[in-house]
Amino acid sequence: MLAIVFLFIDFLCFALLSEWIVYSSLTYLINVVVAPKTTLHSVRFYLALACFLLLDFAMHQRVGLCLAFIFVMVILTTALKPMLLQARGALFTLWTILFFIYEHFVIKYYVFSLSVPLSVTIIKILVNLGIGYAMLWGRWGNRSLIT
């Protein structure tokens, strides 16, 4: 249910800002994957993934374009989670930065042949890291959200 709320926030921010800057569905999906006790077969994970794919379709008008990144992210997070369990914030930061660099260089530049300034990507990274850390603080402060 929280994933749907974040999807609504993303569409509302797009309507207000006329640009996809806030990716709260993505940050929620990364938070769900990085959370210490999350299984990849939970309803929360699949609902967050569905909301992110819907957001991805709204942004790029192609279905499943970012599945290549999400698939690799889930496999690597599953492999690295025991080693980086104490550094959840660092793992979240790494995946967020990698996603926006992937989006900038692969999706925008190679797939759509758009020349987007790197400063826009840096602003997106900073805004979404702020949103993601606010979600992580809520997760760390409330033990019921970790399970």
ABEGO torsion letter per residue (X at the ends): XAAAAAAAAAAAAAAAAGBBABBAAAAAAAAAAABAABBAABAAAAAAAAAAAAAAAAAAGBBGAAAAAAAAAAAAAAAAAAAAAAAAAAAAAAAAAAAAAAAAAAAAAAAAGBBBBAAAAAAAAAAAAAAAAAAAAAAAABAAAAX
